[in-house]
Amino acid sequence: MSDNIKGTTIVAVKKNGVTAIAGDGQVTLSQSVVMKSNAKKVRRIYGGKVVLGFAGSVADAFTLCERFEEMLNKYSGNLMRSAVELEQLWRLDKLGRKLEAMMIVADQDTLLILSGSGDVIDPDEGVCAIGSGGNYALAAARALVQNTDLSAEEIARKSIQIASEICIFTNGNIVCETV
């Protein structure tokens, strides 16, 4: 990623018919300065029926979110179709190929990872993570899913907390939304 404002951790857990997406609040400048500690990078869109979390360059992440929301409106909230159509357009858009951002999106049935380079990924086992601390949160979430009876929301929150104890680009200011 370029040397601008970025740095975050987003994790999603789908368990027992509930999907939780959690993110930390840290925004980092040039990998050395915490610019903001309470940013909200997880939000509800499409009348609250879709939850998304984004990571990457801030401007690029907002662009990706806006374009995805446009597709949701165009395709009447069909998450999979909106994701595929967005990513097909993204691959044709020369400017879009340069976006340094990723998103996790979910509705009550579907959980996906979308990238600014045209990828749509259906994660294994209903657990995924993106961002600077994504690998730490992913490992924690997988372990908690396999070895506890915690809810999707509890696992997502705990995974971000664990990542914040290891990753300098992740903090403990957690926002979590469920669908």
Secondary structure as a PSIPRED ss2 file (coil, helix, strand):
# PSIPRED VFORMAT (PSIPRED V4.0)

   1 M C   1.000  0.000  0.000
   2 S C   1.000  0.000  0.000
   3 D C   1.000  0.000  0.000
   4 N C   1.000  0.000  0.000
   5 I E   0.000  0.000  1.000
   6 K E   0.000  0.000  1.000
   7 G C   1.000  0.000  0.000
   8 T C   1.000  0.000  0.000
   9 T E   0.000  0.000  1.000
  10 I E   0.000  0.000  1.000
  11 V E   0.000  0.000  1.000
  12 A E   0.000  0.000  1.000
  13 V E   0.000  0.000  1.000
  14 K E   0.000  0.000  1.000
  15 K E   0.000  0.000  1.000
  16 N C   1.000  0.000  0.000
  17 G C   1.000  0.000  0.000
  18 V E   0.000  0.000  1.000
  19 T E   0.000  0.000  1.000
  20 A E   0.000  0.000  1.000
  21 I E   0.000  0.000  1.000
  22 A E   0.000  0.000  1.000
  23 G E   0.000  0.000  1.000
  24 D C   1.000  0.000  0.000
  25 G C   1.000  0.000  0.000
  26 Q C   1.000  0.000  0.000
  27 V E   0.000  0.000  1.000
  28 T E   0.000  0.000  1.000
  29 L E   0.000  0.000  1.000
  30 S C   1.000  0.000  0.000
  31 Q C   1.000  0.000  0.000
  32 S C   1.000  0.000  0.000
  33 V E   0.000  0.000  1.000
  34 V E   0.000  0.000  1.000
  35 M E   0.000  0.000  1.000
  36 K E   0.000  0.000  1.000
  37 S C   1.000  0.000  0.000
  38 N C   1.000  0.000  0.000
  39 A C   1.000  0.000  0.000
  40 K C   1.000  0.000  0.000
  41 K C   1.000  0.000  0.000
  42 V E   0.000  0.000  1.000
  43 R E   0.000  0.000  1.000
  44 R E   0.000  0.000  1.000
  45 I E   0.000  0.000  1.000
  46 Y C   1.000  0.000  0.000
  47 G C   1.000  0.000  0.000
  48 G C   1.000  0.000  0.000
  49 K C   1.000  0.000  0.000
  50 V E   0.000  0.000  1.000
  51 V E   0.000  0.000  1.000
  52 L E   0.000  0.000  1.000
  53 G E   0.000  0.000  1.000
  54 F E   0.000  0.000  1.000
  55 A E   0.000  0.000  1.000
  56 G E   0.000  0.000  1.000
  57 S C   1.000  0.000  0.000
  58 V H   0.000  1.000  0.000
  59 A H   0.000  1.000  0.000
  60 D H   0.000  1.000  0.000
  61 A H   0.000  1.000  0.000
  62 F H   0.000  1.000  0.000
  63 T H   0.000  1.000  0.000
  64 L H   0.000  1.000  0.000
  65 C H   0.000  1.000  0.000
  66 E H   0.000  1.000  0.000
  67 R H   0.000  1.000  0.000
  68 F H   0.000  1.000  0.000
  69 E H   0.000  1.000  0.000
  70 E H   0.000  1.000  0.000
  71 M H   0.000  1.000  0.000
  72 L H   0.000  1.000  0.000
  73 N H   0.000  1.000  0.000
  74 K H   0.000  1.000  0.000
  75 Y C   1.000  0.000  0.000
  76 S C   1.000  0.000  0.000
  77 G C   1.000  0.000  0.000
  78 N C   1.000  0.000  0.000
  79 L H   0.000  1.000  0.000
  80 M H   0.000  1.000  0.000
  81 R H   0.000  1.000  0.000
  82 S H   0.000  1.000  0.000
  83 A H   0.000  1.000  0.000
  84 V H   0.000  1.000  0.000
  85 E H   0.000  1.000  0.000
  86 L H   0.000  1.000  0.000
  87 E H   0.000  1.000  0.000
  88 Q H   0.000  1.000  0.000
  89 L H   0.000  1.000  0.000
  90 W H   0.000  1.000  0.000
  91 R H   0.000  1.000  0.000
  92 L H   0.000  1.000  0.000
  93 D C   1.000  0.000  0.000
  94 K C   1.000  0.000  0.000
  95 L C   1.000  0.000  0.000
  96 G H   0.000  1.000  0.000
  97 R H   0.000  1.000  0.000
  98 K H   0.000  1.000  0.000
  99 L C   1.000  0.000  0.000
 100 E C   1.000  0.000  0.000
 101 A E   0.000  0.000  1.000
 102 M E   0.000  0.000  1.000
 103 M E   0.000  0.000  1.000
 104 I E   0.000  0.000  1.000
 105 V E   0.000  0.000  1.000
 106 A E   0.000  0.000  1.000
 107 D C   1.000  0.000  0.000
 108 Q C   1.000  0.000  0.000
 109 D C   1.000  0.000  0.000
 110 T C   1.000  0.000  0.000
 111 L E   0.000  0.000  1.000
 112 L E   0.000  0.000  1.000
 113 I E   0.000  0.000  1.000
 114 L E   0.000  0.000  1.000
 115 S E   0.000  0.000  1.000
 116 G C   1.000  0.000  0.000
 117 S C   1.000  0.000  0.000
 118 G C   1.000  0.000  0.000
 119 D C   1.000  0.000  0.000
 120 V E   0.000  0.000  1.000
 121 I E   0.000  0.000  1.000
 122 D C   1.000  0.000  0.000
 123 P C   1.000  0.000  0.000
 124 D H   0.000  1.000  0.000
 125 E H   0.000  1.000  0.000
 126 G H   0.000  1.000  0.000
 127 V E   0.000  0.000  1.000
 128 C E   0.000  0.000  1.000
 129 A E   0.000  0.000  1.000
 130 I E   0.000  0.000  1.000
 131 G E   0.000  0.000  1.000
 132 S C   1.000  0.000  0.000
 133 G C   1.000  0.000  0.000
 134 G H   0.000  1.000  0.000
 135 N H   0.000  1.000  0.000
 136 Y H   0.000  1.000  0.000
 137 A H   0.000  1.000  0.000
 138 L H   0.000  1.000  0.000
 139 A H   0.000  1.000  0.000
 140 A H   0.000  1.000  0.000
 141 A H   0.000  1.000  0.000
 142 R H   0.000  1.000  0.000
 143 A H   0.000  1.000  0.000
 144 L H   0.000  1.000  0.000
 145 V H   0.000  1.000  0.000
 146 Q H   0.000  1.000  0.000
 147 N H   0.000  1.000  0.000
 148 T C   1.000  0.000  0.000
 149 D C   1.000  0.000  0.000
 150 L C   1.000  0.000  0.000
 151 S C   1.000  0.000  0.000
 152 A H   0.000  1.000  0.000
 153 E H   0.000  1.000  0.000
 154 E H   0.000  1.000  0.000
 155 I H   0.000  1.000  0.000
 156 A H   0.000  1.000  0.000
 157 R H   0.000  1.000  0.000
 158 K H   0.000  1.000  0.000
 159 S H   0.000  1.000  0.000
 160 I H   0.000  1.000  0.000
 161 Q H   0.000  1.000  0.000
 162 I H   0.000  1.000  0.000
 163 A H   0.000  1.000  0.000
 164 S H   0.000  1.000  0.000
 165 E C   1.000  0.000  0.000
 166 I C   1.000  0.000  0.000
 167 C C   1.000  0.000  0.000
 168 I C   1.000  0.000  0.000
 169 F C   1.000  0.000  0.000
 170 T C   1.000  0.000  0.000
 171 N C   1.000  0.000  0.000
 172 G C   1.000  0.000  0.000
 173 N C   1.000  0.000  0.000
 174 I C   1.000  0.000  0.000
 175 V E   0.000  0.000  1.000
 176 C E   0.000  0.000  1.000
 177 E E   0.000  0.000  1.000
 178 T E   0.000  0.000  1.000
 179 V C   1.000  0.000  0.000
